């Protein structure tokens, strides 16, 4: 590699490596659930203490972002039990960065699981 090319390529490679890239990883969001509802189209949403707004977790009528309706019905039962009993839930998201910045409503990514504590 000639000298002038080294002067251009090396700084460019270094800059590319040092640019911060937001990382996504699996996160567990734990908190209380104050409300839940089901739309006429089957979408299941709830409001939890860890999120800034309503978040969808699944759909009881059709598959939603890889979540089967049968799984959705069990998650709905857990969410509704948490509301009724004042229990805590934990929802695991595989590709999010923070619970308090989850996308709103239907833009939320699908959970990997929903657990009641």
C-alpha positions in Angstrom: 0.0 0.0 0.0 1.5 3.3 -0.9 1.9 6.1 1.6 -1.0 8.4 0.4 -3.4 5.5 0.4 -2.4 4.6 4.0 -3.1 8.2 5.0 -6.7 7.9 3.7 -7.7 4.2 4.4 -6.4 3.9 8.0 -8.2 7.0 9.3 -11.4 5.9 7.5 -11.2 2.4 9.0 -10.5 3.8 12.4 -13.5 6.1 12.2 -15.8 3.3 11.1 -14.7 1.2 14.0 -15.1 3.9 16.6 -18.5 5.2 15.6 -20.9 4.2 18.4 -23.7 1.8 17.3 -26.7 1.4 19.6 -26.8 -2.2 20.8 -30.0 -4.2 21.2 -30.1 -7.1 23.5 -32.6 -9.1 25.4 -34.2 -7.2 28.3 -36.6 -8.1 31.0 -39.2 -5.4 31.8 -40.7 -5.9 35.3 -43.5 -3.9 36.8 -47.2 -3.6 37.7 -50.0 -3.6 35.2 -52.7 -1.0 35.7 -54.9 -1.6 32.7 -55.4 -4.0 29.7 -57.8 -4.2 26.8 -58.5 -6.2 23.6 -59.4 -4.5 20.4 -62.2 -6.0 18.2 -59.4 -7.1 15.8 -57.9 -9.2 18.6 -54.9 -7.0 19.5 -54.0 -7.3 23.2 -52.6 -4.2 24.9 -51.7 -3.2 28.4 -50.2 -0.4 30.4 -47.3 -1.3 32.7 -45.3 0.8 35.1 -42.1 0.3 33.2 -43.3 1.6 29.8 -44.2 5.2 28.8 -47.4 4.1 27.1 -49.7 1.2 26.1 -47.9 -1.7 24.5 -49.2 -4.5 22.4 -48.0 -8.0 23.3 -50.0 -10.2 20.8 -53.3 -10.9 19.0 -55.8 -13.4 20.1 -57.3 -13.8 16.6 -54.2 -14.1 14.4 -50.5 -14.6 14.6 -48.7 -11.3 15.5 -45.0 -10.9 14.9 -44.5 -14.6 15.4 -46.7 -15.0 18.5 -49.4 -17.7 18.0 -53.0 -16.8 19.2 -53.0 -19.8 21.6 -49.9 -18.4 23.3 -51.5 -14.9 23.3 -54.5 -16.3 25.2 -52.3 -17.5 28.0 -50.4 -14.2 28.1 -53.7 -12.3 28.2 -54.7 -14.5 31.2 -51.5 -13.6 33.0 -51.9 -9.9 32.3 -55.5 -9.8 33.4 -54.6 -11.8 36.6 -51.8 -9.3 37.3 -54.3 -6.4 37.0 -56.9 -8.1 39.2 -54.5 -9.4 41.8 -52.1 -6.5 41.9 -49.2 -8.8 40.9 -46.0 -8.0 39.1 -45.3 -9.2 35.5 -42.0 -9.6 33.7 -42.0 -9.4 29.9 -38.9 -10.3 28.0 -38.1 -8.5 24.8 -35.3 -9.8 22.6 -34.4 -6.7 20.5 -35.0 -3.7 22.6 -32.6 -1.4 24.5 -34.7 -0.1 27.4 -38.0 -0.8 29.0 -38.8 2.9 29.4 -38.3 3.6 25.6 -40.4 0.7 24.2 -42.3 1.6 21.1 -45.9 2.6 21.6 -49.0 0.6 20.9 -48.7 -1.8 17.9 -45.1 -0.7 17.2 -43.8 -2.7 20.1 -41.8 -5.8 19.3 -43.2 -9.1 20.2 -42.2 -10.5 23.6 -40.4 -13.8 24.1 -42.4 -14.5 27.2 -44.7 -13.0 29.8 -44.4 -14.1 33.4 -46.5 -13.2 36.5 -44.8 -13.0 39.9 
